[in-house]
Amino acid sequence: MSVSATCALAPEPGRPGVGSAPGVPDLLQIAVAYADLGESCARLVRPPLPIQKIVLTPLVPLARRLGRRAAYRAYSPDYHGAA
């Protein structure tokens, strides 16, 4: 897994709108990370992958409108995404 993927899926604990108190990313963050990083992104163990795709794919446009990205400059020294 790349540094960017790790950073996108491990936000600062308690950062509003991005993750929960123990540092677990919210569903929108997971959807964007999976869409942008593809197979290089770690997957959830459950539910099965086909179910994840059915649930997460429609959430990607909403997540992008709310400002979620697969990688963040503050957490990824090799960040190459949009500013």
C-alpha positions as CSV (number, residue, x, y, z in Angstrom):
1,M,0.0,0.0,0.0
2,S,1.3,3.5,-0.9
3,V,1.9,6.2,1.7
4,S,-1.0,8.2,0.1
5,A,-3.4,5.3,0.6
6,T,-2.4,4.9,4.2
7,C,-2.8,8.6,4.9
8,A,-6.1,8.8,3.2
9,L,-7.5,6.0,5.2
10,A,-5.9,7.0,8.5
11,P,-7.0,10.6,9.2
12,E,-6.3,12.4,12.4
13,P,-8.5,11.0,15.2
14,G,-11.5,13.1,15.8
15,R,-11.1,15.3,12.8
16,P,-14.7,16.4,12.1
17,G,-16.3,15.0,8.9
18,V,-13.3,12.8,8.0
19,G,-13.0,10.1,10.6
20,S,-14.4,8.9,13.9
21,A,-12.7,9.3,17.3
22,P,-10.6,6.2,17.0
23,G,-9.3,7.3,13.5
24,V,-11.6,5.2,11.4
25,P,-12.5,7.0,8.1
26,D,-16.1,7.7,7.4
27,L,-18.0,5.9,4.6
28,L,-17.6,8.8,2.1
29,Q,-13.8,8.9,2.7
30,I,-13.6,5.2,2.1
31,A,-15.7,5.5,-1.1
32,V,-13.3,8.2,-2.6
33,A,-10.2,6.3,-1.6
34,Y,-11.4,3.1,-3.2
35,A,-12.5,4.9,-6.4
36,D,-9.2,6.8,-6.8
37,L,-6.6,4.3,-5.5
38,G,-8.2,1.2,-7.0
39,E,-6.4,-2.1,-6.2
40,S,-3.6,-0.3,-4.3
41,C,-6.1,0.6,-1.6
42,A,-6.6,-1.7,1.3
43,R,-10.2,-3.2,1.3
44,L,-12.6,-3.8,4.1
45,V,-12.9,-7.4,5.3
46,R,-16.7,-7.2,5.3
47,P,-19.1,-7.0,3.5
48,P,-17.9,-8.9,0.4
49,L,-16.2,-6.9,-2.3
50,P,-19.2,-7.0,-4.7
51,I,-21.4,-5.5,-2.0
52,Q,-18.8,-2.9,-1.2
53,K,-18.8,-1.8,-4.9
54,I,-22.6,-1.6,-5.0
55,V,-22.8,0.5,-1.9
56,L,-19.7,2.7,-2.3
57,T,-19.8,3.6,-6.0
58,P,-22.9,5.8,-5.9
59,L,-21.4,7.7,-2.9
60,V,-18.3,8.9,-4.7
61,P,-19.9,11.9,-6.4
62,L,-21.4,13.1,-3.1
63,A,-18.1,12.5,-1.3
64,R,-16.2,14.6,-3.9
65,R,-18.8,17.4,-3.6
66,L,-18.2,17.4,0.1
67,G,-14.5,17.8,-0.5
68,R,-13.2,14.3,0.2
69,R,-10.1,13.2,-1.6
70,A,-8.0,10.0,-1.7
71,A,-4.9,11.8,-0.5
72,Y,-4.2,15.0,1.3
73,R,-1.1,17.2,1.0
74,A,-0.8,17.5,4.8
75,Y,-0.4,13.8,5.2
76,S,1.3,12.7,2.0
77,P,4.8,14.0,1.2
78,D,4.5,12.6,-2.4
79,Y,1.1,14.1,-2.9
80,H,0.3,14.8,-6.6
81,G,-3.4,15.6,-6.5
82,A,-5.3,18.9,-7.0
83,A,-4.7,21.7,-4.6
